[in-house]
Amino acid sequence: MRMTRRDRCRGSNILEFTLVGIPLLFILISTFEMARGMWNYHAMAYAVKEGTRYASVHGTNCAAPNACTVTIAQITQRILDSGAGLFYNQLTLTFTSTGGSITCLATACLTNNTVWPQTGSNAVGQNISIRGTYPFSSAISMFWPGSGAMQAATTIFPASSRETVQF
């Protein structure tokens, strides 16, 4: 029996897909995971910056009789409103001023009615800062050969912002 040209090319499509298609799918998935990670980091960094800006304009001149002092809960709500796509139960916030620091999970911060920055730490020119940490679970590790059990790798994204109290 003689092999024709068509018979000799049989199976080449499967081989070509294996050699080219699978690595391209891996690159595509990797690109989406990197974009998702960059989105989470940028959203968190922007939200923390917005929270710090909000707090920096509610300083010493906001005491009685003015009613513009802000609480940890109000600042946290501002952060959560600015952080599109973030899971609130995973975001950890640290509020730091010269009077000390307060660390809480965003869901717990929403019920904290402590005025911040505290009296004495809210004078014009005082530094305040907010630091946030957010875990990012990437699914890309599940596609790594020999990785064993299917667990997503977690990376902690940090972001911080410092401002001076404006008024």
C-alpha positions in Angstrom: 0.0 0.0 0.0 1.4 3.3 -1.0 1.0 6.5 1.2 -0.4 9.5 -0.6 0.7 13.1 0.2 -2.6 13.6 2.1 -2.0 10.7 4.4 1.5 11.9 5.2 0.2 15.2 6.5 -2.4 13.6 8.7 -2.2 14.7 12.4 -0.1 17.8 11.7 -2.9 20.1 12.9 -3.0 18.4 16.3 0.8 18.7 16.6 0.8 22.4 15.5 -2.0 23.3 18.0 -0.1 21.5 20.8 3.1 23.3 20.0 1.6 26.8 19.4 -2.0 26.9 20.7 -1.4 25.8 24.3 1.5 28.3 25.0 -0.7 31.0 23.5 -3.6 30.1 25.7 -1.2 30.3 28.7 0.0 33.7 27.6 -3.5 34.9 27.2 -4.5 33.7 30.7 -1.3 35.3 32.1 -2.1 38.6 30.5 -5.6 38.7 32.0 -4.3 37.8 35.4 -1.6 40.5 35.3 -4.2 43.0 34.2 -6.5 41.9 37.0 -3.7 42.3 39.5 -2.8 45.8 38.2 -6.5 46.8 38.4 -6.7 45.7 42.1 -3.4 47.5 43.0 -4.4 50.7 41.2 -7.9 50.7 42.7 -6.6 50.2 46.2 -3.8 52.8 45.8 -6.3 55.4 44.4 -8.8 54.6 47.2 -6.2 55.0 50.0 -5.1 58.3 48.4 -8.7 59.6 48.2 -9.2 58.7 51.9 -6.1 60.5 52.9 -7.1 63.6 50.9 -10.6 63.5 52.5 -9.1 63.4 56.0 -6.5 66.1 55.4 -9.2 68.7 54.8 -11.1 67.9 58.0 -8.6 69.0 60.6 -8.4 71.4 63.5 -10.8 74.0 62.1 -13.6 71.4 62.0 -14.0 71.3 65.8 -17.2 72.8 67.5 -19.1 74.9 66.5 -18.2 73.6 63.0 -19.5 70.2 62.2 -17.0 68.8 59.7 -15.0 66.4 61.8 -14.8 63.0 60.3 -14.7 59.5 61.8 -12.8 56.4 60.9 -16.1 55.0 59.5 -16.6 58.1 57.2 -13.1 57.9 55.9 -13.4 54.2 55.3 -16.6 54.7 53.5 -14.9 57.2 51.3 -12.1 54.7 50.6 -14.6 51.9 49.8 -16.5 54.2 47.5 -13.3 55.1 45.6 -12.0 51.5 45.4 -14.0 49.9 42.6 -13.8 46.2 42.5 -12.2 45.6 45.9 -13.6 43.1 48.4 -14.2 45.1 51.6 -13.7 42.1 53.8 -10.1 41.6 52.6 -8.9 45.2 52.8 -6.9 46.1 55.9 -6.4 49.8 56.8 -4.0 51.5 59.2 -4.7 55.2 60.1 -1.6 56.9 61.5 -1.2 60.4 63.0 1.0 61.9 65.6 -1.5 60.7 68.2 -1.1 57.0 67.3 -2.4 54.5 64.8 -5.5 52.5 64.4 -5.6 49.3 62.4 -8.7 47.5 61.3 -10.3 45.4 58.6 -12.4 47.7 56.3 -15.7 46.0 57.5 -14.8 46.7 61.1 -13.6 50.2 60.3 -17.1 51.0 59.0 -18.5 50.7 62.6 -15.6 52.7 64.2 -16.9 56.1 65.2 -13.6 57.4 66.5 -12.9 61.0 65.3 -9.7 61.0 63.2 -7.3 62.7 63.1 -7.6 62.9 66.9 -7.6 66.2 68.7 -4.0 67.4 69.0 -3.0 65.5 65.9 -5.3 67.5 63.6 -3.4 70.9 63.6 -2.5 72.5 60.3 0.8 71.1 59.1 0.6 67.8 61.0 1.2 64.6 58.9 -1.4 62.0 58.6 -1.2 58.7 56.7 -3.3 55.8 55.7 -1.9 52.5 54.7 -3.8 49.7 53.1 -3.0 46.1 52.4 -5.0 43.9 50.0 -4.4 40.2 49.2 -4.5 39.3 45.6 -5.1 35.6 44.7 -3.8 34.8 41.2 -5.2 31.8 39.4 -2.1 31.6 37.2 -0.3 29.3 39.7 -3.0 26.6 39.1 -1.8 26.2 35.5 1.8 25.7 36.4 2.9 22.1 35.7 3.8 20.1 38.8 2.3 22.6 41.2 0.3 19.9 42.9 -3.0 20.8 44.6 -5.0 23.5 43.0 -4.4 26.5 45.3 -4.3 30.1 44.1 -1.1 31.9 45.1 -1.7 35.0 47.2 0.3 38.2 47.0 -0.2 41.1 49.4 -0.5 44.5 47.7 0.5 47.4 49.9 -0.4 51.1 49.4 0.1 54.1 51.5 -0.6 57.8 51.3 0.6 60.7 53.5 -0.8 64.2 53.5 -0.5 67.2 55.8 -3.6 68.6 57.5 -4.7 71.6 55.4 -7.1 73.4 57.6 
